[in-house]
Amino acid sequence: MIITITGKPCSGKGSISKYICDKYNFEYICTGDMFRELTKKHGYANILHFQTKNENIKDFDKIIDNKIEHIGKTRLKDDIIIDSRLAWHFIPKSFKVFIDIDWDIAANRLLNSNRDTEKVESHEEAITTLKNRWDIENTRYQELYNVDNNNLSNYDLVIKSDKSVEELSEFVYKKYKEFISK
């Protein structure tokens, strides 16, 4: 069964997803990686510029979203984790996880990351960039699909990114096993 993981930027979605994939032999799919590739391919310095300056951004969303929806229709029984802002919406029968994080912690993670499409110079710039990105994405998703990532009732599990990757991953996997046993 598919696990869809979403959450705020830099909340640990990818790290948790990869841990579970490695330990429990799930396939990993990340729409953020798809978006970063598009950012580079189209010559944008960072994701925020790509999202705010590209007039075709909604077309790119739909391309990625259609891929995810197709996976949900054709591979629901496969062991897959999809790290994505909206996969939960396109695969309603998935185990839907939201990872929350304090903006200060997320900013520190961004500052220490090696993401060449999300370079920032200061803690304050990181917070502003992350919040802007979150708001821009949510506004776009509301316009496109009338969904709100901030509505925590959309998810089967909501957790705070306040423990180690291992602890969070094991907790998510435990709750996933409980979910599929029902």
PESULLIN-V411358 format. One record per helix or strand of 2 or more residues. SS is the DSSP state (h for helix, s for strand). FROM is the first residue (numbers start at 1). LEN is the number of residues. If there is no record, write none. Layout:
BEGIN
{{SS & FROM & LEN} {SS & FROM & LEN}}
END
This chain:
BEGIN
{{s & 2 & 6} {h & 13 & 12} {s & 27 & 4} {h & 31 & 11} {h & 47 & 7} {h & 57 & 18} {s & 80 & 4} {h & 87 & 4} {s & 95 & 6} {h & 103 & 9} {h & 123 & 23} {h & 152 & 3} {s & 157 & 4} {h & 165 & 17}}
END
